[in-house]
Amino acid sequence: MTDSSPSEQQPEPPPPSTPTASYHLHPRREPFEHGLLPIPKLIFTDGTQTLSLLKSTLLSSSSNYRVSSETLSRVLQIPVEHSRILIETLSSVLHDDSDLLVKARTSKEIEEIGVNVFDLLVFLYIQSYKRLLPKGHKDSAAVADVWPSTSAFDGFLSALSPLQLVRSNSRRSMPSQADEEAHQLSYLQKHLGNILSLLADSAEAEGDESLVLSMDKFEHLGFLIYFGERGSERTPLSQNTPFFANSDPDMPAVPVPASHVLDWLLQHISSTLEHLADRVSPKENGPSSSSDQDVTMADVGTSSVKPSSSTRGPSFIEGISKSSYIKQASDLKGTSVKVVNCHESVIYILAPLRYATVYGCSDATIVLGAVGKAVRVEHCERVHLISASRRVCIVNCRECLFFLGVNQQPLMVGDNHKLQVAPFNTFYSQLEEHMNQVGVDPNINRWDEPVALGVVDPHDSLSHPAGVSDVQTESATRLDPDQYTNFVIPNWLRSDQAGSTKDNPFPLPDAYLASQQKNHKNLVEVKQILRETQLEESRKRELSTALHACFKDWLYEEILNIALCMLFAIQHQGTSGSFTAYRVNKCLGDTGAEQ
């Protein structure tokens, strides 16, 4: 542990309590899932040595423990644009919603408020974390059945490096929640001592007692961990400890030796890991697929279990194929959603959310209502995503189109190819209420300002060729305004609750607005011409026959698709929200049908 600032020696704290089976410590998923940036200069591999020096420099540069992006740029020796992305990313995963940084909307506000030095130190430390390697899908035959056939673009991918070829194989499923939680806990178990040393102050004592931790510094650990069980509300971290519980705010508890706090936390981590391992039946145990050199699955001591739908974890929408699927706010038990391995479908999530993840999907249209913190889209192919959100990160995707209403610059990470961005293009009656609820501002839309970072994400548990992380990833291009259309959400999919939204809440750029108006005008003119055209009776019959022939060909194909999908839906009535065919929704969206 590294000393940082002087402090008086304090009396001995009460002995650490023994963890109980019903009282567990859990990692906060958000920093590990949405808070990692592939910027090489933010990844420190020498423990606390560099961060301790950085701590002293940052504290000397601030009078209120907060620093701006310009200060970070100078101290970390990174471009100002990267330091702004750093602060925006940190704010999206911050544990304390009362922090002014969380409420800041514009770049100017973020710059004026700055980031807390101790939150920043914890954030920078976990940039060394490596994610758990995805494993093969448990039902490979089912995945092969729905996975799209190869395209001409696949021939290009086959000529890429082995690493990129591995990444192009999206027939992988995300680790279970238990796997991820145990992996994150094992990482913390190994590194918690170093993290505590960055938060601690020095005292006039010898040995391990030379570092002490105050209650306010201890609360910054809430960035990474919390206590609680299913459905329980999260209380301040310090109120769950024997060291600081029931402290008078006007007379805070005295600092305690950091070593005592570490011992107490490690006991709770061990208890939780044992609890996770006990939840896995012997038949579910199997070989690990992790290649993480920092934390192996042997350290984790658990294997896959069925994802939980508790309020503590996200709601999963997994394996939807060739159908439509809808989730309203009343259908969700939490404020986070993961859409995983869905193909040839239209998925509507018309609800206010904090976080959303879309992983391993193909040939699908996914509508996200309002996401107040962050959206992550990873390993997707030929997906149309429509999202009103504060932040979006796109990782290892190809041939996808994103209709965005986003308050911060979209982040492009990893091996992306042929991506397009366009303005937000839909609405439902409660959209504006949901946006207000989670803090998405319709007056700020930075859809056309994507930022591209390195091709290789160093947080993946894969081997990377030397030097590739510095190569710039492919950014996204703007959709041609002539190809821009409104996506119509059918009335019968909407909530029974009334709302005030009558149109797209995000103002359209002039070119896209003009294209929208032109398309609408053309449609009106064609209708008018058909009504007013004076034709001979024989000509009318010819026109009618031609129109009916075209319509009959289209209708035959659509009815066949509807019948197949309705049969699929009937056979799977237990799947909530499975209504009709993907093609019906695609047709409605493409034609801009009247609502």
DOLOSE-158662 format. One record per residue (C-alpha): residue in one letter; residue number from 0; x, y, z. Coordinates in Angstrom, 3 decimals. Layout:
BEGIN
   residuo   num         c1         c2         c3
         A   NUM          X          Y          Z
...
END
This chain:
BEGIN
   residuo   num         c1         c2         c3
         M     0      0.000      0.000      0.000
         T     1      1.171      3.541     -0.745
         D     2      1.060      6.495      1.643
         S     3     -0.649      9.623      0.405
         S     4     -1.369     12.289      3.047
         P     5     -0.738     12.669      6.796
         S     6     -3.343     11.781      9.379
         E     7     -3.343     11.201     13.106
         Q     8     -3.165      7.690     14.480
         Q     9     -6.614      6.499     15.487
         P    10     -7.868      4.031     18.107
         E    11     -8.442      0.373     17.314
         P    12    -11.780     -0.403     15.613
         P    13    -14.086     -3.200     16.691
         P    14    -13.035     -6.625     15.393
         P    15    -14.373     -7.620     11.976
         S    16    -17.692     -9.386     12.087
         T    17    -18.233    -12.806     10.599
         P    18    -20.279    -12.773      7.379
         T    19    -23.649    -14.438      7.499
         A    20    -25.211    -16.552      4.786
         S    21    -28.096    -14.119      4.219
         Y    22    -26.012    -10.965      3.963
         H    23    -23.832    -10.860      0.860
         L    24    -21.542     -8.395     -0.854
         H    25    -22.061     -7.991     -4.596
         P    26    -20.073     -6.281     -7.339
         R    27    -21.705     -3.450     -9.246
         R    28    -21.920     -4.728    -12.800
         E    29    -22.148     -1.309    -14.417
         P    30    -18.461     -0.252    -14.162
         F    31    -17.330     -3.595    -15.589
         E    32    -19.926     -3.754    -18.371
         H    33    -20.211     -0.100    -19.411
         G    34    -17.207      1.631    -17.853
         L    35    -14.135      0.163    -19.590
         L    36    -12.345      2.188    -22.260
         P    37     -9.802      0.801    -24.767
         I    38     -7.420      3.727    -24.336
         P    39     -3.920      2.284    -23.706
         K    40     -2.729      5.182    -21.528
         L    41     -5.570      4.534    -19.076
         I    42     -4.522      0.933    -18.425
         F    43     -1.883      0.646    -15.692
         T    44     -0.244     -2.716    -15.145
         D    45      2.074     -1.768    -12.278
         G    46     -0.474     -1.934     -9.462
         T    47     -0.631      1.285     -7.494
         Q    48      2.788      2.686     -8.310
         T    49      1.694      4.973    -11.159
         L    50     -1.738      5.675     -9.697
         S    51     -0.229      6.742     -6.363
         L    52      1.882      9.356     -8.131
         L    53     -1.150     10.343    -10.156
         K    54     -3.168     10.740     -6.965
         S    55     -0.680     13.216     -5.496
         T    56     -0.574     15.219     -8.730
         L    57     -4.353     15.394     -9.055
         L    58     -4.904     16.384     -5.425
         S    59     -2.322     19.144     -5.733
         S    60     -4.173     20.421     -8.820
         S    61     -7.510     20.737     -7.053
         S    62     -8.902     22.559     -4.053
         N    63    -12.167     20.616     -3.871
         Y    64    -11.102     17.060     -4.851
         R    65    -12.509     17.578     -8.376
         V    66    -10.614     17.947    -11.657
         S    67    -11.598     19.001    -15.179
         S    68    -10.980     17.280    -18.498
         E    69     -8.187     19.730    -19.309
         T    70     -6.390     18.844    -16.075
         L    71     -6.824     15.139    -16.827
         S    72     -5.523     15.634    -20.337
         R    73     -2.375     17.270    -19.010
         V    74     -1.755     14.828    -16.154
         L    75     -2.564     11.636    -18.092
         Q    76     -0.985     12.907    -21.307
         I    77     -4.011     12.060    -23.427
         P    78     -5.973     14.227    -25.895
         V    79     -8.639     16.447    -24.373
         E    80    -11.242     14.552    -26.420
         H    81    -10.239     11.331    -24.664
         S    82    -10.321     12.926    -21.219
         R    83    -13.856     14.146    -21.921
         I    84    -14.879     10.648    -22.990
         L    85    -13.307      9.374    -19.756
         I    86    -15.368     11.724    -17.585
         E    87    -18.574     11.055    -19.529
         T    88    -18.046      7.306    -19.246
         L    89    -17.347      7.535    -15.518
         S    90    -20.467      9.632    -14.955
         S    91    -22.571      6.987    -16.731
         V    92    -21.517      4.294    -14.225
         L    93    -21.188      6.418    -11.082
         H    94    -22.786      4.877     -8.004
         D    95    -23.920      8.134     -6.425
         D    96    -26.843      9.638     -8.329
         S    97    -26.682     12.753     -6.160
         D    98    -23.291     13.656     -7.631
         L    99    -23.612     16.796     -9.751
         L   100    -21.666     15.121    -12.544
         V   101    -24.487     12.601    -13.041
         K   102    -26.980     15.404    -13.603
         A   103    -24.786     17.403    -16.014
         R   104    -26.074     17.341    -19.591
         T   105    -23.870     19.593    -21.709
         S   106    -20.117     19.428    -22.231
         K   107    -19.819     22.839    -20.595
         E   108    -21.587     21.643    -17.437
         I   109    -19.425     18.512    -17.271
         E   110    -16.284     20.622    -17.633
         E   111    -17.348     23.053    -14.899
         I   112    -18.261     20.296    -12.424
         G   113    -15.326     17.961    -13.033
         V   114    -14.817     14.474    -11.634
         N   115    -14.057     13.474     -8.035
         V   116    -10.401     12.417     -7.724
         F   117    -11.156      9.294     -5.648
         D   118    -13.925      8.094     -7.976
         L   119    -11.459      8.654    -10.799
         L   120     -8.732      6.599     -9.105
         V   121    -11.065      3.639     -8.621
         F   122    -12.282      3.993    -12.208
         L   123     -8.727      4.054    -13.573
         Y   124     -7.670      1.070    -11.488
         I   125    -10.344     -1.247    -12.883
         Q   126     -9.301     -0.429    -16.449
         S   127     -6.931     -3.391    -16.006
         Y   128     -9.934     -5.742    -15.698
         K   129    -10.423     -8.376    -18.385
         R   130    -13.924     -9.547    -19.183
         L   131    -14.954    -13.170    -18.949
         L   132    -14.528    -14.905    -22.293
         P   133    -17.874    -15.796    -23.927
         K   134    -18.542    -19.504    -24.183
         G   135    -20.038    -21.664    -26.911
         H   136    -23.815    -21.588    -27.078
         K   137    -25.453    -24.352    -25.029
         D   138    -27.703    -25.221    -27.982
         S   139    -25.414    -24.910    -30.980
         A   140    -27.876    -26.685    -33.270
         A   141    -30.591    -24.134    -32.512
         V   142    -28.207    -21.261    -33.133
         A   143    -27.051    -22.766    -36.414
         D   144    -30.683    -23.041    -37.494
         V   145    -31.383    -19.323    -37.091
         W   146    -27.964    -17.897    -37.844
         P   147    -27.947    -16.024    -41.163
         S   148    -26.246    -17.444    -44.210
         T   149    -22.902    -16.065    -45.283
         S   150    -22.753    -12.885    -47.304
         A   151    -20.198    -11.420    -49.681
         F   152    -18.882     -9.506    -46.714
         D   153    -17.951    -12.772    -44.990
         G   154    -15.404    -13.390    -47.741
         F   155    -13.686    -10.185    -46.763
         L   156    -13.632    -11.172    -43.097
         S   157    -12.014    -14.506    -43.917
         A   158     -8.983    -12.604    -45.173
         L   159     -8.488    -10.840    -41.844
         S   160     -6.268    -11.831    -38.946
         P   161     -7.147    -14.847    -36.746
         L   162     -8.169    -12.468    -33.966
         Q   163    -10.645    -10.650    -36.186
         L   164    -11.916    -13.956    -37.537
         V   165    -12.612    -15.122    -33.975
         R   166    -14.475    -11.901    -33.319
         S   167    -16.562    -12.342    -36.457
         N   168    -17.885    -15.614    -35.021
         S   169    -20.808    -14.349    -32.982
         R   170    -22.139    -17.838    -32.272
         R   171    -21.174    -17.279    -28.685
         S   172    -23.392    -16.667    -25.692
         M   173    -22.779    -14.275    -22.840
         P   174    -21.623    -15.759    -19.544
         S   175    -24.399    -16.215    -17.007
         Q   176    -24.984    -13.592    -14.345
         A   177    -23.458    -15.889    -11.734
         D   178    -20.357    -16.380    -13.892
         E   179    -19.918    -12.652    -14.375
         E   180    -20.531    -11.833    -10.727
         A   181    -18.040    -14.440     -9.511
         H   182    -15.458    -13.305    -12.053
         Q   183    -15.794     -9.683    -10.928
         L   184    -15.651    -10.647     -7.249
         S   185    -12.500    -12.682     -7.824
         Y   186    -10.893     -9.696     -9.515
         L   187    -11.789     -7.514     -6.522
         Q   188    -10.564    -10.172     -4.124
         K   189     -7.148     -9.980     -5.760
         H   190     -6.926     -6.192     -6.135
         L   191     -8.930     -4.745     -3.238
         G   192     -5.826     -4.118     -1.123
         N   193     -4.325     -1.905     -3.815
         I   194     -7.616     -0.061     -4.319
         L   195     -7.943      0.628     -0.590
         S   196     -4.406      2.020     -0.513
         L   197     -5.421      4.610     -3.115
         L   198     -8.330      5.736     -0.916
         A   199     -6.477      5.636      2.398
         D   200     -4.537      8.326      4.265
         S   201     -1.246      7.813      6.063
         A   202     -1.008      7.822      9.863
         E   203      1.889      8.043     12.287
         A   204      2.214      4.336     12.892
         E   205      4.319      1.417     11.785
         G   206      3.562     -1.500      9.476
         D   207      0.081     -2.160      8.173
         E   208     -1.447      0.293     10.639
         S   209      0.194      3.233      8.853
         L   210     -2.769      3.551      6.479
         V   211     -6.210      4.532      7.744
         L   212     -9.532      4.853      5.966
         S   213    -12.115      7.527      6.724
         M   214    -15.832      7.015      6.266
         D   215    -16.132      9.377      3.299
         K   216    -13.215      7.681      1.492
         F   217    -14.721      4.265      2.243
         E   218    -17.956      5.332      0.517
         H   219    -16.063      5.584     -2.776
         L   220    -15.865      1.781     -2.731
         G   221    -19.585      1.967     -3.493
         F   222    -18.424      2.495     -7.074
         L   223    -17.511     -1.213     -7.111
         I   224    -19.487     -3.057     -4.436
         Y   225    -22.716     -3.009     -2.446
         F   226    -24.490     -5.092      0.177
         G   227    -27.979     -6.469     -0.280
         E   228    -30.112     -9.273     -1.595
         R   229    -32.893     -9.666     -4.085
         G   230    -35.326     -6.792     -4.004
         S   231    -33.482     -4.923     -1.263
         E   232    -32.723     -1.234     -1.503
         R   233    -29.090     -0.219     -1.474
         T   234    -28.034      1.704      1.609
         P   235    -24.811      3.711      1.980
         L   236    -21.923      1.270      2.027
         S   237    -20.586      2.584      5.333
         Q   238    -23.871      1.805      7.116
         N   239    -23.326     -1.918      6.489
         T   240    -19.997     -2.062      8.304
         P   241    -19.106     -2.442     11.993
         F   242    -16.642      0.437     11.578
         F   243    -18.906      3.295     10.473
         A   244    -22.507      2.115     11.023
         N   245    -24.869      4.540     12.811
         S   246    -22.309      7.326     12.730
         D   247    -23.577     10.827     13.415
         P   248    -23.226     12.878     10.188
         D   249    -22.149     15.850     12.284
         M   250    -19.560     13.732     14.098
         P   251    -18.298     11.110     11.629
         A   252    -16.652      7.947     12.858
         V   253    -12.905      8.116     13.253
         P   254    -10.761      6.574     10.498
         V   255     -9.866      2.928     10.960
         P   256     -6.814      0.909      9.850
         A   257     -7.151      0.026      6.186
         S   258     -5.912     -3.505      6.904
         H   259     -8.915     -4.147      9.179
         V   260    -11.305     -2.929      6.508
         L   261     -9.577     -5.140      3.940
         D   262     -9.834     -8.254      6.136
         W   263    -13.511     -7.609      6.736
         L   264    -14.292     -7.112      3.032
         L   265    -12.313    -10.182      1.981
         Q   266    -14.333    -12.292      4.403
         H   267    -17.529    -11.101      2.768
         I   268    -16.181    -11.710     -0.737
         S   269    -15.217    -15.270      0.197
         S   270    -18.653    -15.822      1.693
         T   271    -20.385    -14.589     -1.449
         L   272    -18.212    -16.732     -3.728
         E   273    -19.106    -19.780     -1.643
         H   274    -22.770    -18.826     -1.890
         L   275    -22.544    -18.540     -5.683
         A   276    -20.801    -21.908     -5.925
         D   277    -23.508    -23.542     -3.787
         R   278    -26.182    -22.341     -6.223
         V   279    -24.681    -24.420     -9.027
         S   280    -25.710    -28.083     -9.105
         P   281    -22.963    -30.673     -9.760
         K   282    -24.378    -31.508    -13.208
         E   283    -23.956    -27.886    -14.263
         N   284    -20.274    -27.766    -13.422
         G   285    -18.061    -28.005    -16.452
         P   286    -14.744    -26.872    -17.847
         S   287    -14.110    -23.169    -17.938
         S   288    -13.743    -21.259    -21.165
         S   289    -11.909    -18.320    -19.663
         S   290     -8.431    -17.460    -20.819
         D   291     -8.067    -14.421    -18.565
         Q   292     -4.568    -14.448    -17.191
         D   293     -5.531    -12.158    -14.332
         V   294     -8.481    -14.048    -12.888
         T   295     -9.102    -17.579    -14.095
         M   296    -12.287    -19.528    -13.617
         A   297    -10.407    -21.757    -11.232
         D   298    -10.199    -18.716     -8.985
         V   299    -13.896    -18.062     -9.420
         G   300    -15.021    -21.471     -8.243
         T   301    -18.388    -21.539    -10.018
         S   302    -19.942    -22.299    -13.376
         S   303    -22.959    -21.295    -15.396
         V   304    -26.397    -21.057    -13.856
         K   305    -29.661    -19.902    -15.368
         P   306    -29.814    -16.074    -15.389
         S   307    -31.726    -14.553    -12.499
         S   308    -34.612    -12.167    -13.043
         S   309    -34.219    -10.466     -9.678
         T   310    -34.335     -6.703     -9.258
         R   311    -30.624     -6.939     -8.553
         G   312    -29.879     -8.053    -12.107
         P   313    -30.980     -7.176    -15.632
         S   314    -33.985     -8.600    -17.438
         F   315    -32.914    -10.997    -20.192
         I   316    -34.570    -11.227    -23.626
         E   317    -32.821    -14.169    -25.215
         G   318    -33.171    -16.379    -28.280
         I   319    -36.089    -14.621    -30.013
         S   320    -36.235    -15.831    -33.618
         K   321    -38.491    -14.900    -36.542
         S   322    -41.145    -13.171    -34.453
         S   323    -42.106     -9.926    -32.750
         Y   324    -41.572     -9.369    -29.047
         I   325    -42.601     -6.505    -26.786
         K   326    -41.792     -5.461    -23.242
         Q   327    -43.561     -2.587    -21.484
         A   328    -42.425     -0.942    -18.260
         S   329    -44.833     -3.115    -16.265
         D   330    -43.196     -6.265    -17.697
         L   331    -39.698     -5.468    -16.409
         K   332    -38.548     -6.206    -12.868
         G   333    -35.482     -3.976    -12.976
         T   334    -34.063     -0.994    -14.815
         S   335    -31.578     -2.862    -17.006
         V   336    -32.171     -5.079    -20.049
         K   337    -29.996     -7.474    -22.036
         V   338    -31.093     -8.581    -25.504
         V   339    -29.033    -11.652    -26.410
         N   340    -28.844    -13.940    -29.465
         C   341    -32.016    -12.718    -31.196
         H   342    -32.397    -13.167    -34.954
         E   343    -34.757    -12.103    -37.756
         S   344    -37.136    -10.433    -35.315
         V   345    -38.519     -7.093    -34.231
         I   346    -38.080     -6.399    -30.519
         Y   347    -39.774     -3.495    -28.756
         I   348    -38.688     -2.429    -25.261
         L   349    -40.984      0.535    -24.622
         A   350    -39.878      1.400    -21.108
         P   351    -37.611      3.764    -19.158
         L   352    -34.258      2.066    -18.505
         R   353    -30.928      2.866    -16.932
         Y   354    -28.790      0.432    -18.942
         A   355    -29.310     -1.741    -22.018
         T   356    -27.073     -4.316    -23.711
         V   357    -27.618     -5.863    -27.147
         Y   358    -25.341     -8.850    -27.802
         G   359    -24.945    -11.372    -30.611
         C   360    -28.067    -10.400    -32.599
         S   361    -28.530    -10.470    -36.367
         D   362    -31.042     -9.341    -39.001
         A   363    -33.259     -7.762    -36.350
         T   364    -34.864     -4.415    -35.568
         I   365    -34.596     -3.438    -31.892
         V   366    -36.428     -0.437    -30.437
         L   367    -35.268      0.828    -27.037
         G   368    -37.569      3.332    -25.342
         A   369    -35.441      5.655    -23.202
         V   370    -32.087      4.681    -21.668
         G   371    -30.777      7.167    -19.126
         K   372    -27.259      5.822    -18.576
         A   373    -25.738      3.744    -21.382
         V   374    -26.469      1.383    -24.265
         R   375    -23.882     -1.191    -25.364
         V   376    -24.230     -3.019    -28.698
         E   377    -21.741     -5.838    -29.260
         H   378    -21.114     -8.618    -31.816
         C   379    -24.181     -7.765    -33.908
         E   380    -24.709     -8.130    -37.640
         R   381    -27.279     -6.452    -39.881
         V   382    -29.193     -5.037    -36.938
         H   383    -31.283     -1.857    -37.000
         L   384    -31.204     -0.264    -33.547
         I   385    -33.548      2.614    -32.654
         S   386    -32.641      4.188    -29.324
         A   387    -33.243      7.352    -27.313
         S   388    -30.395      7.362    -24.827
         R   389    -27.809      9.428    -23.080
         R   390    -24.890      7.335    -24.291
         V   391    -24.218      4.483    -26.729
         C   392    -21.151      2.296    -27.272
         I   393    -20.902      0.056    -30.363
         V   394    -18.409     -2.819    -30.269
         N   395    -17.397     -5.356    -32.947
         C   396    -20.463     -4.915    -35.170
         R   397    -20.929     -5.007    -38.925
         E   398    -23.494     -3.830    -41.464
         C   399    -25.688     -2.283    -38.742
         L   400    -27.790      0.862    -38.879
         F   401    -28.357      2.998    -35.776
         F   402    -31.221      5.517    -35.554
         L   403    -30.102      7.533    -32.568
         G   404    -31.347     10.226    -30.273
         V   405    -28.225     10.417    -28.093
         N   406    -26.932     13.135    -25.757
         Q   407    -23.246     12.177    -25.965
         Q   408    -21.024     11.222    -28.873
         P   409    -21.550      7.587    -29.972
         L   410    -18.459      5.530    -29.165
         M   411    -17.167      3.059    -31.784
         V   412    -14.888      0.410    -30.298
         G   413    -13.171     -2.620    -31.772
         D   414    -13.548     -4.308    -35.143
         N   415    -16.540     -2.536    -36.705
         H   416    -17.382     -2.590    -40.420
         K   417    -19.932     -0.846    -42.632
         L   418    -21.882      0.905    -39.871
         Q   419    -24.342      3.727    -40.531
         V   420    -25.933      6.287    -38.221
         A   421    -29.092      8.319    -38.694
         P   422    -31.378     10.554    -36.593
         F   423    -33.972      8.977    -34.291
         N   424    -37.024      7.958    -36.331
         T   425    -39.947      6.787    -34.185
         F   426    -42.111      7.496    -31.137
         Y   427    -44.770      6.026    -28.873
         S   428    -47.214      7.845    -26.645
         Q   429    -45.164      7.624    -23.419
         L   430    -41.723      8.240    -24.928
         E   431    -41.275     11.816    -23.658
         E   432    -42.423     10.866    -20.156
         H   433    -39.904      8.014    -20.138
         M   434    -37.141     10.331    -21.396
         N   435    -37.884     12.844    -18.651
         Q   436    -37.912     10.059    -16.094
         V   437    -34.395      8.847    -16.941
         G   438    -32.884     12.167    -17.987
         V   439    -32.561     11.998    -21.797
         D   440    -32.650     15.498    -23.320
         P   441    -34.428     15.676    -26.722
         N   442    -32.776     19.021    -27.462
         I   443    -29.309     17.419    -27.601
         N   444    -28.699     14.861    -30.337
         R   445    -25.104     14.012    -31.266
         W   446    -25.985     11.072    -33.508
         D   447    -23.658     12.291    -36.279
         E   448    -20.538     12.766    -34.108
         P   449    -19.220      9.200    -33.619
         V   450    -15.817      8.746    -31.979
         A   451    -13.719      5.739    -33.015
         L   452    -11.216      4.122    -30.629
         G   453     -8.707      1.268    -31.114
         V   454     -9.518     -1.829    -33.152
         V   455     -8.624     -4.178    -30.280
         D   456    -10.407     -3.984    -26.949
         P   457     -7.753     -4.848    -24.326
         H   458    -10.475     -5.804    -21.846
         D   459    -11.479     -8.882    -23.849
         S   460    -10.034    -12.152    -22.554
         L   461     -8.411    -12.889    -25.911
         S   462     -4.813    -12.766    -27.059
         H   463     -4.060     -9.678    -29.130
         P   464     -1.355     -9.064    -31.725
         A   465      1.220     -6.573    -30.522
         G   466      0.528     -2.991    -31.487
         V   467     -2.967     -3.564    -32.891
         S   468     -4.614     -1.707    -30.004
         D   469     -3.226      1.553    -31.403
         V   470     -4.874      1.053    -34.812
         Q   471     -7.935      3.221    -35.372
         T   472    -11.241      1.416    -35.708
         E   473    -13.631      2.091    -38.567
         S   474    -16.165      4.798    -37.780
         A   475    -19.753      5.053    -39.033
         T   476    -21.110      6.925    -42.037
         R   477    -24.299      8.955    -42.195
         L   478    -27.333      7.378    -43.797
         D   479    -28.281      9.034    -47.074
         P   480    -31.260     11.325    -46.283
         D   481    -33.127      9.893    -49.293
         Q   482    -33.098      6.507    -47.541
         Y   483    -34.391      7.881    -44.239
         T   484    -37.897      6.714    -43.249
         N   485    -40.027      6.807    -40.138
         F   486    -40.386      3.557    -38.199
         V   487    -44.018      3.151    -37.216
         I   488    -44.793      1.338    -33.967
         P   489    -48.231     -0.274    -34.484
         N   490    -50.997      0.941    -32.188
         W   491    -51.764     -2.551    -30.944
         L   492    -48.238     -2.857    -29.526
         R   493    -48.500      0.210    -27.353
         S   494    -49.286      0.466    -23.671
         D   495    -52.846      1.018    -22.474
         Q   496    -51.606      4.023    -20.505
         A   497    -52.058      7.330    -22.286
         G   498    -49.114      9.562    -23.066
         S   499    -48.474     13.009    -24.476
         T   500    -45.992     12.152    -27.243
         K   501    -47.493     12.741    -30.681
         D   502    -44.357     12.859    -32.812
         N   503    -40.605     12.273    -32.844
         P   504    -39.283     14.327    -29.870
         F   505    -35.851     14.847    -31.490
         P   506    -35.754     17.660    -34.079
         L   507    -34.575     16.404    -37.477
         P   508    -31.675     17.974    -39.384
         D   509    -32.835     19.933    -42.437
         A   510    -31.756     17.331    -45.002
         Y   511    -33.610     14.503    -43.238
         L   512    -36.661     16.663    -42.565
         A   513    -36.778     17.657    -46.221
         S   514    -36.505     14.006    -47.286
         Q   515    -39.290     13.046    -44.895
         Q   516    -41.528     15.828    -46.189
         K   517    -40.738     14.933    -49.810
         N   518    -41.661     11.271    -49.267
         H   519    -44.905     12.267    -47.595
         K   520    -45.682     14.722    -50.390
         N   521    -44.983     12.086    -53.067
         L   522    -47.309      9.646    -51.361
         V   523    -50.099     12.241    -51.193
         E   524    -49.580     13.172    -54.842
         V   525    -49.706      9.562    -56.022
         K   526    -52.963      9.032    -54.123
         Q   527    -54.375     12.207    -55.607
         I   528    -53.325     11.269    -59.153
         L   529    -54.913      7.847    -58.841
         R   530    -58.148      9.408    -57.635
         E   531    -58.322     12.129    -60.297
         T   532    -56.921     10.413    -63.371
         Q   533    -59.541     10.070    -66.073
         L   534    -58.949      6.815    -67.922
         E   535    -60.903      4.826    -70.379
         E   536    -62.602      1.833    -68.889
         S   537    -60.128     -0.556    -70.547
         R   538    -57.163      1.441    -69.161
         K   539    -58.672      1.409    -65.677
         R   540    -58.986     -2.361    -65.860
         E   541    -55.353     -2.671    -66.993
         L   542    -54.139     -0.450    -64.141
         S   543    -56.277     -2.279    -61.610
         T   544    -55.067     -5.657    -62.855
         A   545    -51.413     -4.570    -62.656
         L   546    -51.851     -3.173    -59.143
         H   547    -53.687     -6.277    -57.966
         A   548    -51.039     -8.559    -59.475
         C   549    -48.234     -6.735    -57.654
         F   550    -50.239     -6.668    -54.458
         K   551    -51.157    -10.348    -54.789
         D   552    -47.489    -11.354    -55.138
         W   553    -46.575     -9.278    -52.107
         L   554    -49.568    -10.468    -50.075
         Y   555    -48.915    -14.147    -50.812
         E   556    -45.381    -13.856    -49.502
         E   557    -46.499    -11.901    -46.434
         I   558    -49.359    -14.277    -45.564
         L   559    -47.012    -17.230    -45.808
         N   560    -44.606    -15.532    -43.414
         I   561    -47.410    -14.548    -41.053
         A   562    -48.811    -18.080    -40.999
         L   563    -45.436    -19.598    -40.226
         C   564    -44.739    -17.092    -37.475
         M   565    -48.217    -17.413    -35.943
         L   566    -47.736    -21.167    -35.874
         F   567    -44.415    -20.603    -34.150
         A   568    -46.078    -18.242    -31.648
         I   569    -48.867    -20.741    -30.875
         Q   570    -46.307    -23.460    -30.244
         H   571    -44.467    -21.131    -27.856
         Q   572    -47.342    -19.423    -26.009
         G   573    -45.228    -19.272    -22.859
         T   574    -42.975    -16.674    -24.493
         S   575    -44.352    -13.334    -23.302
         G   576    -44.970    -10.795    -26.010
         S   577    -44.522    -13.053    -29.058
         F   578    -47.200    -11.727    -31.390
         T   579    -46.691    -11.865    -35.132
         A   580    -44.131    -11.932    -37.834
         Y   581    -40.971     -9.940    -38.268
         R   582    -41.855     -9.200    -41.882
         V   583    -45.160     -7.542    -40.939
         N   584    -43.379     -5.060    -38.690
         K   585    -40.650     -4.501    -41.238
         C   586    -43.274     -3.752    -43.847
         L   587    -45.080     -1.331    -41.554
         G   588    -41.825      0.436    -40.774
         D   589    -40.620      0.531    -44.372
         T   590    -43.866      1.828    -45.853
         G   591    -44.459      4.443    -43.169
         A   592    -48.046      3.258    -42.765
         E   593    -50.625      5.511    -41.206
         Q   594    -51.050      5.081    -37.480
END
